[in-house]
Amino acid sequence: MKSFVKQKGSARAIFLLAVALSAIALFALSFVRGEGMINLLARVITQFVVPLNALIMFGFAVIVSLVVGIFAHYYLFELKHELVYDGRLATHLAKLLNATDRPLEQRIASARDLLRKDRTLFGQILQRFLAEKGFENDRPGKVWQSVQDEEFERVKRNLMYFSLASVLAPAMGFLGTSVGMVAAFYEISIQDTVTPADLAVAIQIALITTVCGLVIKTFSMLLKTMVVHSVGRREDQIGVAYQQLFDF
């Protein structure tokens, strides 16, 4: 506990030292160059606005690729019917486990043998259910639901990337717009004459990243909604398969 508190205190001290050094460096640079800090920052931003916007657009491309890749992963692997549920095997297992002419231990052992080659999500849930002695539990439905929830939490873990994209893309877009506006007004401030057309072009260029960020956010949320809906249908399908095990 003392070690944790010491590490936490060290991290806070390093953070405060970094903030102090950054502030001192800015004040010193502003003093040496003989210009206000705001003007200094505006000039620096103006010099790097083109590579920064290029970096933001590259980040948009990475985010779109990530979102499309995760979406394809769900529909090619996680939610593909053949990898979620095998109806014929489930029916056979239901007959086997509900047969009353054999002891329960033998039926469970036979079911485990059949499940060794099953790589579907339903098979994995059933294997865990049998390993936790779900049939022998007073409330087997609760055991099954617990196992199913844990397995689907694993399935849903990649949904965080959709949420990350929907937050990160607009933030990057607003950053690009803010940087572009600062650069545009700085250029305007150092020119003798500025026409409304020049101002309109500068603002138009600055707003492009915001538009791109909002489009990517909408695209990400749409794909996430489709995946969440499909995951819900798979959960219902697994629930029906569980009912078949007891109501066959």
Secondary structure, DSSP 4 states (H G I P E B T S, - for coil): -HHHHHHHHHHHHHHHHHHHHHHHHHHHHHHHHTS-HHHHHHHHHHHHHHHHHHHHHHHHHHHHHHHHHHHHHIIIIIT-HHHH--HHHHHHHHHHHH-SSS-HHHHHHHHHHHHTT--SHHHHHHHHHHHTTTTTSS-HHHHHHHHHHHHHHHHHTTHHHHHHHHHHHHHHHHHHHHHHHHHHHHHHHTSS---HHHHHHHHHHHHHHHHHHHHHHHHHHHHHHHHHHHHHHHHHHHHHHHHHHHH-
